[in-house]
Amino acid sequence: MTTAPSPVIGRIGHEREPIVIIDEFSSDPAGLVEAAAGKRYTQLGPHYPGVRAPADANYLGERMPILQDVLTNVFGLAKGASLVECNYSLVTTRPEALRPIQRLPHFDSTDPGRIAVLHYLCAGSQGGTAFYRHRASGFETVSPSRMEDYAGMIEAEAAQQGLPGADYLRGDTAQFEQTYRVEAVFNRLVIYRGWTLHSGTIPEGFGFSDDPRTGRLTINTFLQAR
């Protein structure tokens, strides 16, 4: 009988947003990779720098008691959460093809009840995920009340300083300070609120493989508080 994985709870930046890391999450990560290899991938929307294919979120059920405990006691979702989407994802967009919005930290939603569940199914050399603070505003999260001010400051900075160079974000910049970083580890699950400013850390010399067996494969799941 295998031992259930143990969540590790951390806090991000000045705003102390929770982040949960669960290593050795799935008992069959190789099976998830093989399932991913049989999918057809397409670009879904303008934000993710790569391709995606639908994944079956039922695999999370293996660790449902752990997830329910985390959602309730760490993120305050006492009534549970509903599935929004679940996708296999591969970073395939080369730096010179990045849209301006893809060169900055992003947030998934302004709703504190939107929870991101990121499952790494790739080697650590494929890069992890970093979290950021916007220097001018001090914002580490973007709530509905902050959205207008944040968008205005980003536009003003682009007008004054120009757009960021055509590359992936790595560490501190003039606009953003890195507050936390999670390294990619095969079969590591990471949970955080979608309103946190974050970005994938894509290393220099990255291969941009579209093969799920060799590329930066993750499962990206979004949950919504009921």
Solvent accessible surface area in square Angstrom, and as a share of the most:
residue,aa,sasa,rsa
1,M,246,1.10
2,T,105,0.61
3,T,126,0.73
4,A,57,0.44
5,P,18,0.11
6,S,84,0.54
7,P,49,0.31
8,V,97,0.56
9,I,94,0.48
10,G,19,0.18
11,R,105,0.38
12,I,5,0.02
13,G,20,0.19
14,H,144,0.64
15,E,57,0.25
16,R,136,0.50
17,E,18,0.08
18,P,3,0.02
19,I,1,0.00
20,V,0,0.00
21,I,28,0.14
22,I,0,0.00
23,D,57,0.30
24,E,120,0.54
25,F,1,0.00
26,S,10,0.06
27,S,74,0.48
28,D,83,0.43
29,P,23,0.15
30,A,64,0.50
31,G,29,0.28
32,L,23,0.12
33,V,17,0.10
34,E,90,0.41
35,A,51,0.39
36,A,0,0.00
37,A,28,0.22
38,G,71,0.68
39,K,83,0.35
40,R,196,0.72
41,Y,41,0.16
42,T,52,0.30
43,Q,113,0.50
44,L,89,0.44
45,G,52,0.50
46,P,64,0.40
47,H,117,0.52
48,Y,37,0.14
49,P,25,0.15
50,G,1,0.01
51,V,26,0.15
52,R,33,0.12
53,A,0,0.00
54,P,91,0.57
55,A,16,0.12
56,D,91,0.47
57,A,18,0.14
58,N,121,0.62
59,Y,36,0.14
60,L,10,0.05
61,G,37,0.36
62,E,81,0.36
63,R,26,0.10
64,M,75,0.33
65,P,98,0.61
66,I,28,0.14
67,L,9,0.05
68,Q,105,0.47
69,D,78,0.40
70,V,2,0.01
71,L,16,0.08
72,T,59,0.34
73,N,109,0.56
74,V,22,0.13
75,F,8,0.03
76,G,58,0.55
77,L,11,0.06
78,A,86,0.67
79,K,163,0.69
80,G,22,0.22
81,A,19,0.15
82,S,48,0.31
83,L,100,0.50
84,V,65,0.38
85,E,72,0.32
86,C,12,0.07
87,N,13,0.07
88,Y,7,0.02
89,S,0,0.00
90,L,0,0.00
91,V,3,0.02
92,T,33,0.19
93,T,18,0.10
94,R,123,0.45
95,P,32,0.20
96,E,127,0.57
97,A,66,0.51
98,L,4,0.02
99,R,111,0.41
100,P,56,0.36
101,I,83,0.42
102,Q,21,0.09
103,R,37,0.14
104,L,23,0.11
105,P,6,0.03
106,H,72,0.32
107,F,52,0.22
108,D,47,0.24
109,S,21,0.13
110,T,35,0.20
111,D,53,0.28
112,P,60,0.38
113,G,9,0.09
114,R,59,0.22
115,I,0,0.00
116,A,4,0.03
117,V,5,0.03
118,L,11,0.06
119,H,1,0.00
120,Y,0,0.00
121,L,5,0.02
122,C,6,0.04
123,A,57,0.44
124,G,40,0.38
125,S,92,0.59
126,Q,29,0.13
127,G,4,0.03
128,G,0,0.00
129,T,6,0.03
130,A,0,0.00
131,F,1,0.01
132,Y,1,0.00
133,R,27,0.10
134,H,0,0.00
135,R,110,0.40
136,A,70,0.54
137,S,30,0.19
138,G,33,0.31
139,F,32,0.13
140,E,5,0.02
141,T,5,0.03
142,V,0,0.00
143,S,17,0.11
144,P,91,0.57
145,S,100,0.65
146,R,65,0.24
147,M,76,0.34
148,E,147,0.66
149,D,86,0.44
150,Y,13,0.05
151,A,33,0.26
152,G,38,0.36
153,M,56,0.25
154,I,29,0.15
155,E,121,0.54
156,A,44,0.34
157,E,19,0.09
158,A,33,0.25
159,A,88,0.68
160,Q,144,0.64
161,Q,115,0.51
162,G,38,0.37
163,L,108,0.54
164,P,36,0.23
165,G,57,0.55
166,A,48,0.37
167,D,57,0.29
168,Y,16,0.06
169,L,15,0.07
170,R,87,0.32
171,G,23,0.22
172,D,88,0.46
173,T,50,0.29
174,A,93,0.72
175,Q,28,0.12
176,F,1,0.01
177,E,59,0.26
178,Q,51,0.23
179,T,35,0.20
180,Y,62,0.24
181,R,114,0.42
182,V,3,0.02
183,E,84,0.38
184,A,3,0.02
185,V,60,0.34
186,F,83,0.35
187,N,3,0.01
188,R,39,0.14
189,L,0,0.00
190,V,1,0.00
191,I,1,0.00
192,Y,10,0.04
193,R,40,0.14
194,G,0,0.00
195,W,40,0.14
196,T,3,0.02
197,L,1,0.00
198,H,7,0.03
199,S,11,0.07
200,G,24,0.23
201,T,7,0.04
202,I,3,0.02
203,P,45,0.29
204,E,141,0.63
205,G,86,0.83
206,F,20,0.08
207,G,54,0.52
208,F,24,0.10
209,S,36,0.23
210,D,103,0.53
211,D,53,0.28
212,P,14,0.09
213,R,141,0.52
214,T,86,0.50
215,G,4,0.03
216,R,12,0.04
217,L,0,0.00
218,T,1,0.00
219,I,1,0.01
220,N,23,0.12
221,T,2,0.01
222,F,26,0.11
223,L,23,0.11
224,Q,43,0.19
225,A,31,0.24
226,R,168,0.61
